[in-house]
Amino acid sequence: MTLQLTRRVFMASAGAFALFAASLAPFAASAQDKPVIRMSTPASDTDQRSVALASVFGPAISEFATYQPHYNASLIAQGSELEAIASGDLEMSIASAQELANFFPEFSIFATGYVHQSAEHQVAVFNDALMDPFKQKVEDELGVKLLSVMYLGKRHVNLRFPRAEKDVMTPADLNGVNLRMPGSDAWQFLGRAIGANPTPMAFTEIYT
């Protein structure tokens, strides 16, 4: 297989939305004259996305590039990956659509709770022509090219009550509950809309 690597690679993910992308700067070369693709993610090495990248993506590019993962935000702080890729300081990452929404507010629709009905729906949306202007804007204004999506799974409400068990059957059952949620405006709005008290929490602070 012949492939020219002329752009940096980025991958983003959040609950039900993930992206591959590339910046416009040239790759750094290793001693073997292979480009080094450093991947920085706040996820652990056992996260399903990390495992897939290490077991599938890494071997797939091994003939012409060196895949170098960095986990638990050990290389680039969570939330700073896009800037690092755009400036040429990073090649690849796992980050969320809500982080893209910090640059392009229209991306908040893809960070809205339960907007995708399934993994297949998510892929269909990303590959549809309606996404073309979104992708082009990110490439033109941020220098990052979105390549693909990856499904992480459904959102679940997990509650821990010290005094008694509590069933959550309707939004009213969440009234007054402190609920840890992603920090984007869309997710915080969803938390308030269902009656909870949403508390922003970074991915690196949760159990994986």
N, C-alpha and C positions, 0 to 999 in steps of 0.2 A: 504494500500500500504506500502510495506517495502522498505526503501531506506537508504543506509549507505552514510553519507556525509563525505568523506575523503579528499576532495579537495576544495580549495577556488574557488569561482565562479566569472567569469568575462564576461562582455558583451561589445562588441564594435560596433560602428555604424558610418557610414558616408554616407550621401546622398543616395547611393544605395548599401551600404555594411555594415553589422553589424554582430557581433560575440558574442556568449556566450563562456566563457572559465573558467578554474579552475586552481588554483595553487596547489602545492603539500603539502602545510602546513596544519595542522589540524585546524578546526574551533574553534573559541573561544566559550565558553559556557556561557549562561546567568544563573541567579539565579534559573531558573526553569530547569536547565540542558539541555536546548535547544541550539543548535548552533545559534549564531547571525550572520546573513549575512548582513553586511553593504554594501550598494550600493552607490557609489559616482559617480555623473555625472555632467557635466557642463550644462546640460539641466535643464529647469524649471520643476516644478511639473505638469504643464499643457501640456508639450510635450507629443506627442502620445506614445512614448516609455515609458516614466515615468508612464503615466496613465495605460498602459498595464501591466507593471510590478507590480504596486500597486494593480490593480484590478484583475489580473489573477495569476501572479507568486506568490505574497505574500500570498493570501488565499490558493493556491495550496500546499504550503509548511508549512502552519501554524501548522499542527499537530506535526511536528518534528523539525521545525526551526523557528526563528524569523527574519522576513524581516525588515530591518531598512534603509530606503532610505535617502540620503543626496543630495540635489539639488543645482544648481548654483555654482558648484565647491566649496561648503562650507566646505567640509571635506578634499578633496585632490585636488590640483591644476590641471587644465586641462593639459594633456600631461604627467602627472606623475603617472597616474593610473596603467599602466603596471608595473612600478618599484615597486609601493606600493603593488600590488598583489603578484608579484614575491618574495618580501621580507617578506610577511606574514602580512603586515600592513593594508591590505584591502581585502575584500572578493569578491566584485562585482563592475562592472562599466559599463558605456556606453562610448565607445571611438571608434576611427575610424581605418579602415584598413591602412590609411596613417600613423597612429602612430605605427602600427606594422611594417610598411616599414622602420621606423627609426632604427629598430633592424634587420630586414630582408628585404633587398632591393627588393627581388623578390615579396614581397607583394604589391609593387607599382602598379602592373598590376591591382589589384583589387580597387585601388584608382584612376584609370584613368577615365577621364570623359566619361560617356555613354558606358562603356564596357559591362554593363548588359542591356539587352533589356527590361526586365520587372521583376516584383517581382518573377514570376515563374522561369524565367531564372536564377535569382540570387540564388534561393534555389537549383535549379538543379545543378548549378556549385558547390555550397558548398558541396552538398551531393555526387558529382561524385568522383570516385576513384582518379582523377587527383589532388584533394585537399589533399589526405592522406599524401603525403610527406611534404606539407606545414604545416599541423596541427601537424605532428610528430616533425618537427623541432622546432616549438614554444614550444612544451611540453618538448622536450629534452634539449633545450638550455636556455629557459627562465623560465621553470617550470610553464607554463600556458597552460591549456588545452582548445582548442576552441571547443565549443559545438554546436552552432547554429548561424543562421543569422537572421536579421530583416530588413525589407524594410522601408526606411524613405520617399521615394518619388523621383520624378524627379527633376533635376536641372533646374532652370529657370533663365533667364537674366532679372533683374529688373533695370531699369535706371531712374535716376531723373535728368532732365535738367532744370536749373533755368530760362533759357531764351526762350526755345522753345521745343516742343515735337519732338521726333526723333524716327522713326521706324527703327528697326533692322531686316533686312531681309537677310543679308549676312554677313560673317565675315568682309568684308570691312567696314561695317557700324559701327564696333567697333574700327576702327583705331583711336588710341590715347585716347580712353576712359579709365579712371581710374576705374577698376573693382575689387571690393573686392571679394576675393576667398580664399578657404582653403590654408593653408601655405605649403602643401607638394610640393615636387619638381614636381610631376606629374600634380597637378592642376595649379601650377605657369607656367609650360611649356605650358599647354593647353591655359592659358590666353594669353601668348605671341604668340602662334601659330595662334590664331584667331585675332591677331592684337591689342589687348587691352594692357593696362598697369596694370598687375595684382598686387594687393596689399594684402599681407597676413592679415587675420583677424581671431581672435579667435572666437569660437562659443559663448562664454560668452559675446561678444561685439555686437552681432547682436540682432535684434528684433525677438522673437520667435512667 
